[in-house]
Amino acid sequence: MLSIILAQASGEGGGMFQFVFLAGIFLVFYFFMIRPQQKRQKEQKKFISEVQKGDRVVTIGGVHGKILSIDEETVVIEIDKGIMTVNKSALSLESSKPKESGKSK
């Protein structure tokens, strides 16, 4: 069975077909996996750089709070039970976006 497959692959145009097939797989992988991840990372970095005092945020651990102060690497947030200091990288972009309701008033 393997010899039949190898014989067909070594025929005319077999090498070109394999190259086109592998290039197609790479393009699909790039557009469905790599590019969206790069876009999310860019949006997360922009969100973290634009966060301001008074914004309500959610950490990646699920802690909800309001920003009291911002340093180079850390953010102090106020939660129900007190104050917490977290790294800026621990702020979640998806959970902090305001949710739009489909209802119009």
Beta strands, then each sheet from edge to edge (+ up, - down):
strand 1: 56-58
strand 2: 64-70
strand 3: 74-79
strand 4: 82-87
sheet 1: 1+ 2- 3+ 4-
end
